[in-house]
Amino acid sequence: MNIPQVSRDSLKLQGRISSPRRVQEYLTIFLFLLPAFVIFLLFIIYPIFRAIYYSLFNWNGLGPATVFVGLNNFKQILTDQVFIKAIRNCLLIVILSLAIQLPFALSLAIMVGRDLPGRAFFRAIFFMPYVISEVITAIIWMSLLDPDPERGLINALLVLIPGVHAQNFLGDMNQVLACVFIVLSWKYFGLYILLFMAGLQNIPKEIEEAAVIDGANRWQTVRNVTIPLLGSTIRTCILLSVLGSLTQFNLIWIMTRGGPVNTSEVMATYMYRYSFIRFQLGYGSAVALVMLAICLVFSIAYLRLARQPDYLGSI
């Protein structure tokens, strides 16, 4: 049987024909990516470089930046006890979110299950607080936590208990951060439940049924089958929770403005205070860069950890 041989001339001719097609494909891809790339450069990369520039000056935001201070803004940030407290508060919110909010959301999503009657109703109820804007959420909870029992629902219920007095939740240094975390959990709890429930929908029932047939009880099935298969969803929720906790601003600023006595101060409220209230925009730019560096370091470390084959796969 004779096999036709392909000559070198035909290969060269085929390469010449495919080259214009390949160039046309690359040009099409470039043209489709160009608008997004321009927007990315204009609204992400350019502001970062401008922030780097202004962070080297003592600039009030009016007129050109002329008073060069070098790295003094960064030195002041790292020695300011208020900023150190803001970092501690952010880390505390991160720890509480990972230790309480996400496990509770995962547990409730598993208990609700795939086949619960009225599943769509529960999803809507849990997701509704997330749809409400942070400003409205803060106003609602400020009303609920009002220290006057005649205006605050929670204190109105507390004073009905013998021996219990009205509490100034947002004005007490020992209670304000816990109250802020409760409001944050109420606001974002539904998002994580919805993500976990969506992840459960992608797990084939046959796998869990096979585990039951092999003698696994409910807890063993969840521990060794369900949670490992939810690994990608859990990683996404962890990333969203940590970055959201590190950059939280609107809700905390409206409810407490970082008070009392900087007890609920976080990095974003600290940056806003110096940038737009004290008009120290050079210093505020340095704070923004420190926030960016912290989030970037976490993201890079987390992505490297998430690439490990045994990460959340051996749970």
C-alpha positions in Angstrom: 0.0 0.0 0.0 1.5 3.3 -1.1 1.2 6.2 1.5 1.3 9.6 -0.2 4.3 11.6 0.9 3.9 15.3 1.8 6.5 17.4 0.1 8.3 20.2 1.7 6.9 22.7 -0.8 3.3 21.8 0.2 4.2 22.2 3.9 5.7 25.6 3.2 2.6 26.6 1.2 0.3 25.5 4.0 2.4 27.5 6.5 2.1 30.6 4.4 -1.7 30.2 4.2 -2.0 29.5 8.0 0.2 32.5 9.0 -2.3 35.2 7.8 -5.1 33.3 9.5 -3.1 33.1 12.7 -2.3 36.9 12.6 -6.0 37.6 11.9 -7.0 35.5 14.9 -4.5 37.3 17.2 -5.7 40.6 15.9 -9.3 39.7 16.6 -8.4 38.6 20.2 -6.4 41.8 20.7 -9.3 44.0 19.5 -11.8 42.2 21.8 -9.4 42.6 24.8 -8.4 46.1 24.1 -11.4 47.9 25.8 -11.1 45.9 29.0 -7.3 46.4 29.0 -7.7 50.2 28.5 -10.2 50.3 31.4 -7.9 48.2 33.6 -5.0 50.5 32.9 -7.0 53.7 33.4 -8.9 52.8 36.6 -6.6 50.2 38.3 -2.9 50.6 37.2 -2.8 54.4 36.8 -4.3 55.2 40.2 -1.9 52.8 41.9 1.1 54.6 40.4 -0.4 58.0 41.2 -0.9 56.8 44.8 2.7 55.7 44.9 3.7 59.2 43.7 1.6 61.1 46.2 2.6 58.9 49.1 6.1 60.4 48.9 4.7 63.9 49.5 3.0 65.9 52.3 0.0 66.8 50.0 -3.4 68.1 51.0 -5.1 67.4 47.7 -5.1 71.0 46.6 -2.6 72.1 43.9 0.5 70.3 43.0 2.4 68.1 45.4 5.7 70.0 46.3 6.6 69.0 49.8 8.7 65.8 49.3 8.9 63.7 52.5 10.2 60.4 51.0 9.2 57.4 53.1 8.3 59.3 56.2 4.6 58.7 55.6 5.2 54.9 55.7 7.3 55.2 58.8 4.5 57.2 60.5 2.0 54.6 59.5 4.0 51.7 61.0 4.5 53.5 64.3 1.0 54.9 64.7 -0.8 52.9 67.4 -4.2 53.7 66.0 -3.2 52.1 62.7 -1.8 49.1 64.5 -5.1 48.8 66.3 -6.9 49.1 63.0 -4.9 46.1 61.7 -5.7 44.1 64.8 -9.4 44.8 64.4 -9.2 43.7 60.7 -7.4 40.5 61.7 -9.9 39.9 64.5 -12.8 40.2 62.0 -11.0 37.9 59.6 -10.5 35.3 62.3 -14.1 35.5 63.5 -15.4 35.2 59.9 -13.3 32.1 59.2 -14.0 30.5 62.6 -17.7 31.4 63.0 -19.4 32.8 59.9 -18.2 30.4 57.3 -18.5 27.2 59.3 -22.0 28.2 60.4 -23.0 29.0 56.8 -21.6 25.7 55.6 -23.4 23.7 58.4 -26.7 25.4 57.6 -26.3 24.9 53.9 -25.6 21.1 54.4 -28.6 20.9 56.8 -30.9 22.7 54.4 -29.8 20.1 51.8 -30.7 19.7 48.2 -34.1 18.1 48.7 -35.6 20.4 51.4 -39.1 21.5 50.5 -39.2 25.2 50.0 -35.5 25.4 49.2 -36.0 28.4 46.9 -37.8 30.3 49.8 -34.9 29.7 52.2 -32.4 30.9 49.6 -34.4 34.1 49.1 -34.7 34.7 52.8 -31.0 34.1 53.5 -29.8 36.1 50.5 -32.1 39.1 51.1 -29.7 40.9 53.6 -26.9 40.7 51.0 -29.1 42.5 48.4 -29.7 45.4 50.8 -27.1 48.1 50.5 -24.5 48.5 53.3 -25.8 52.1 54.0 -29.3 50.8 54.5 -28.1 47.9 56.6 -26.1 50.3 58.8 -29.1 52.5 59.3 -31.4 49.6 60.2 -29.0 48.2 62.8 -28.3 51.6 64.2 -32.0 51.9 64.8 -32.2 48.4 66.3 -29.2 49.1 68.6 -30.3 52.5 69.7 -29.6 52.9 73.5 -33.0 54.5 74.1 -35.5 51.7 74.7 -38.3 53.8 73.2 -36.5 53.8 69.9 -34.3 50.7 69.8 -36.0 47.4 69.5 -33.2 45.3 71.1 -33.0 47.5 74.2 -36.8 47.6 74.4 -36.8 43.8 74.7 -33.8 43.8 77.1 -35.5 46.1 79.6 -38.4 43.7 79.9 -36.1 41.3 81.6 -35.9 42.0 85.3 -32.6 43.4 86.4 -31.4 44.1 82.8 -30.7 47.7 81.8 -30.5 49.3 78.4 -27.1 48.9 76.7 -25.2 51.5 74.6 -24.0 48.8 72.2 -22.2 51.1 69.7 -20.9 53.4 72.4 -19.4 50.7 74.7 -15.7 49.9 74.0 -16.3 46.3 75.1 -19.3 45.7 72.9 -18.9 47.8 69.7 -16.6 45.4 67.8 -18.8 42.4 68.6 -21.9 44.3 67.4 -20.1 45.3 64.2 -19.2 41.7 63.5 -22.8 40.6 64.1 -24.0 43.1 61.6 -21.4 42.0 59.1 -22.3 38.4 59.6 -26.0 39.2 59.1 -25.2 41.1 56.0 -22.9 38.6 54.2 -24.1 35.3 55.8 -26.6 34.7 53.0 -24.0 35.0 50.3 -21.9 32.2 51.7 -25.0 30.0 52.2 -26.0 30.5 48.6 -22.4 29.7 47.4 -22.3 26.5 49.5 -25.7 25.4 48.4 -24.7 26.0 44.7 -21.6 23.8 45.4 -23.8 21.1 46.9 -25.9 21.0 43.8 -22.8 20.1 41.8 -22.0 17.1 43.9 -23.5 13.9 42.3 -25.9 12.2 44.7 -24.5 8.8 43.6 -21.2 9.5 45.4 -22.9 10.2 48.8 -25.2 7.2 48.3 -22.2 5.0 47.6 -20.7 6.1 50.9 -23.9 5.3 52.7 -24.0 1.9 51.1 -20.4 1.3 52.3 -21.6 1.9 55.9 -20.7 5.6 56.4 -23.1 7.5 58.7 -24.3 11.0 58.1 -21.3 12.7 59.7 -18.7 10.5 58.0 -20.4 11.2 54.6 -20.2 14.9 55.2 -16.7 14.7 56.6 -15.1 12.5 54.0 -17.2 13.1 50.9 -19.2 16.3 50.9 -16.7 18.7 52.4 -13.7 17.6 50.2 -15.9 17.9 47.1 -16.8 21.4 48.2 -13.1 22.3 48.3 -13.2 24.9 45.4 -16.3 26.5 46.9 -14.7 26.7 50.3 -11.6 28.3 48.9 -13.6 30.9 47.1 -15.6 31.8 50.2 -12.4 32.0 52.3 -10.8 34.4 49.7 -14.0 36.6 49.6 -14.3 36.6 53.4 -10.7 37.6 54.1 -10.4 40.3 51.4 -13.9 41.7 52.4 -12.9 41.8 56.0 -9.6 43.6 55.3 -11.3 46.3 53.1 -14.6 46.8 55.0 -15.5 50.4 55.2 -19.1 51.6 54.5 -20.9 49.7 57.3 -18.4 50.4 60.0 -18.0 54.1 59.1 -21.7 54.8 59.1 -22.3 52.9 62.4 -19.4 53.9 64.5 -16.9 56.1 62.5 -14.2 53.9 64.0 -15.2 54.8 67.6 -15.5 55.0 70.4 -11.9 56.0 70.9 -10.8 54.1 67.8 -12.1 50.8 69.2 -13.8 49.8 65.9 -11.2 51.5 63.7 -10.2 49.5 60.6 -7.7 50.2 57.9 -10.3 51.6 55.4 -11.8 54.0 58.0 -8.3 55.1 59.1 -7.4 55.9 55.4 -10.7 57.8 54.9 -10.2 59.8 58.0 -6.8 61.1 57.0 -7.6 61.5 53.3 -11.0 63.2 53.3 -11.5 64.6 56.7 -8.0 65.8 57.7 -7.0 66.4 54.0 -3.7 64.6 54.3 -4.0 62.8 51.0 -0.3 62.0 50.8 -0.5 60.1 54.0 -3.8 58.6 53.0 -2.2 57.4 49.7 0.5 55.7 51.8 -2.2 54.0 53.9 -4.0 52.8 50.7 -0.7 51.3 49.5 -0.2 49.5 52.8 -3.7 48.0 52.5 -3.0 47.0 48.9 0.3 45.3 49.9 -1.4 43.4 52.7 -4.2 42.2 50.4 -1.8 41.3 47.7 0.5 39.3 50.0 -2.4 37.4 51.3 -3.8 36.7 47.8 -0.5 35.5 46.5 0.2 33.3 49.5 -3.4 31.9 49.4 -3.2 31.1 45.7 0.0 29.2 46.2 -1.5 27.3 49.1 -4.6 26.6 47.2 -2.5 25.0 44.4 -1.2 22.3 46.8 -2.9 19.0 45.9 -3.6 18.1 49.5 -5.2 21.5 50.4 -8.8 20.9 51.6 -8.6 17.6 49.7 -7.6 15.6 52.8 -10.3 17.0 55.0 
